[in-house]
Amino acid sequence: MNRWGAAVRLVGVGFYIGISIVLGVLAGLWLDKRLGTGYLVIIGLFCGIFVAGYGVYRLLIPFLDDRNKKGDS
């Protein structure tokens, strides 16, 4: 992977984290309003953090594999 490809992938990771967390919180707020509760926003936040962590892991595996292959040569 060239440097620009790596840079674009890392910028994408930042956006992915932000979007995942914001969507989790918004879904929690929406459910709180629909159901009249006050704790689903916290559950949505944790779901967004979990999705962000898993997604970052999946996005960075090819990047880390390329670095390991270059280091082995």
Buried (B, 14 or more C-beta within 10 A) or exposed (E): BEEEEEEEBEEEBEEBBEBBBEBBBEBBEEBBEEEEEEEBBEBBBEBBBEBBEEBBEEBEEEBEEEEEEEEEE
